[in-house]
Amino acid sequence: MFISLFYSVTYGQSITIPDPPRVNFVSIDPANGFTKFSWKPSDSVDVVAYIIHVWTGPEDTRVVDTIEGRFTTNFTWEQPWGNISSESYSLSSLKPTEGGGKESKLTEPHTTMFLELEFESCTGSMKLNWNAYGGWGDSLSHYTVYKKENDEEFTSLSVENGQLSYSDNVLNPYNKYCYFIEASHKDGRKSTSNMVCDSSNMPQPPANIYAKVSEIIADNRAELHFEVDPATELSTYYLIRGENINNITDTIEIKDQPGGGILIFEDELPEAKPYYYQLLAMNNCGLEVKRSNITTTLQLDANNTGNRNFLSWNPYFEWPGGVGNYEIYRSVDGDKFELLSAGPGPSDTSFTDQVGNLILEQGASEFCYYLTAKEGGTDLQNPGFSKSNQVCVNAESFILMPNAFTPNGDDLNDTFKPVLTFAPKSYIFIIRNRWGNTLFETDDPEIPWKGDSKGKPVPEGVYVYYVKAEDQQEKILEKSGQVMVLFPEN
């Protein structure tokens, strides 16, 4: 319902109240704090000026300025009040009257945004807070944070709907950062806040922490090497450990070392299984500011299955270049470790070592192994390295017996004795004829039967053997059977 209000003035005339303008926005120029006004003209054709009011109380206003011209639609108040606080403004229209003028009612207030900034050196973040822009109601779409570093251009940062705060954690030490807020209307109108600046005066954190070496130096002890950016101004580091990649939380050691460089730690391993580590750089408030890549210990296991030793391990995790290759080193019966030429691939986690020939031809019984991993990548002059625990496995104990031999003195198959895959703790070897008479007996596993009895060759034929031995694990093995003695002509 439209209501016209009339006022009596001189000469008996009645004057209508003009329509107010329609405010588009009130905005602060971030560069200087000046207040900018934009509006649509009043529908009243006889309006000659617009009055800008600032609210000084719940019901009180003060005139900022009077802007002449019905079709004037913008004004900048060149006073830096926008840098001091948020203000609410209304506009009115003014039409001339005999002896004065008639002013419209005030528009709904539009409230500017005032941005405040605090740098938190402990968290290394800029905390931004601002008040809501007033005047658009439900037509306000969203806010955007604008940020610049030193003399660079401003870039935009998105803000969750309805949020009136923002935390910027992407900062470089000792740089100047400036911010302002932009409010957006659903129809595309914009309003900006004051600009605020502060310096990120905080110690330089390390640009990188590189977990480079993990090596098991004893059965239950690991040595870890980390490379820390030498340009860092921090000096406190926490070594943390976990039993899986997603739960590395236990603090193992705290070390102070100014200037970064190589940090070396030793850790006693609670169990024979893989452990995962990271190194944290801590600021002066005891808060984490940088962490390394994950490093893990290599846990090697081995099992013997007859003529084969089966090796398995956990995959190394995680170098930037991944694992370039694994290498397996083996020692046989206490000899020096040697690289197995046909080793596993970079994605393998198991390997089978065929040791039948070593067992049967050389009498090998104990096999020890360790595994190494090297970081992949073509540009690495000093790649990451990891070394596993050393694991030993004994060949499965068993006794092999030939079924014939020819003791004719030609130095070919002239003797008969058990083939053992182990070094016995006790041993007995007996030969009997078909009537049960003992022809040969020894407790020395190196002495064979030469096909004789009391120094004379036995007749060609079938003889019975019996062997009993105890291996190093105190396992008793027995074997009996028949052997054919042949005397072919030379």
Secondary structure, DSSP 8 states (H G I E B T S, - for coil): -----EEE-GGG-EEE-----EEEEEEE-TTT--EEEEEE--S-TT--EEEEEEE-SSS-EEEEEEEE-TT--EEEE-SGGGGT---EEEEEEEEEETTEEEE------EE---EEEEEETTTTEEEEEE---BSSGGGEEEEEEEEEETTS--EEEE--TT--EEEE----TT-EEEEEEEEEETTS-EEE---EEEE-------S-EEEEEEEEEETTEEEEEEEE-TT----EEEEEEESSTT---EEEEEEE-TT-EEEEEEEE-SSSS--EEEEEEE-TTS-EEEE---EE---EEEEEETTEEEEEE------TT-EEEEEEEEEETT---EE-SS---TT--EEEEE-HHHHHHH---EEEEEEEEEE--SS-SS--EEE---EEEE----EE--SEE--SSSSSS--B--EESS--SEEEEEEE-TT--EEEEES-TT--B-SEETTEE--SEEEEEEEEEE-TT--EEEEEEEEEE-----
